[in-house]
Amino acid sequence: MMRLIQARYYVPNNSTLVVTGDVKPEEIFQMAQELFGDWPRREKEPFVEFPLVEHPPLAKSEGVIIKQPYRT
């Protein structure tokens, strides 16, 4: 299931590369091209091709407190 999600949504047209620190932009652009330049884009946008499932809101929220002795 995780590989399916990765293949559908972890694609270049749905990704961001963030670089911070004392870097030279031209070097980062070159490295990004070398590392990710051949990563194929999806023809359709991932969330158009595979829309997220709409989940209805929970009818109510509840909790249970259980009081009992315990040993440490």
Secondary structure, DSSP 8 states (H G I E B T S, - for coil): -HHHHHHHH-SGGG------SS--HHHHHHHHHHHHTT----SS-HHHHS--------S-------------
